[in-house]
Amino acid sequence: MNEPEESLDGPDDRRRHDRSRLIVDVFYDGNDATGVAATTDISVGGFYMNTKANIPEGSVLLVRIPFGDGKQVVANAEVVYSNPERGVGLRFQSLSEENRALIERELGGA
């Protein structure tokens, strides 16, 4: 029996994508939680969001991540782990090629 390749149960699990330190605000909405948080850890696979909001694992949020030149990524992201009172780890769901290219460009990997 093979386990799913994308199993992410905690912050120490292996990631498919290298994450970079890029400090940006993230606007989020979903699961009775709406607000603005900061991320310092992002990749085309997902990101970690610093927030004191209690957002349970499995929640799907609509996130908006503004970048320079008026460009932004708007996508759904699933909470794959939660650190209560500290933040949540999110995995992008169906990231468009345009959004993927924008994140890669902002991270200097394009």
HUHUUR-V57554 format. One record per helix or strand of 2 or more residues. SS is the DSSP state (~ for helix, > for strand). FROM is the first residue (numbers start at 1). TO is the last residue. If there is no record, write none. Layout:
ss/from/to
SS/FROM/TO
SS/FROM/TO
//
This chain:
ss/from/to
>/24/30
>/33/42
>/46/50
>/60/66
~/68/70
>/72/83
>/87/93
~/97/106
//
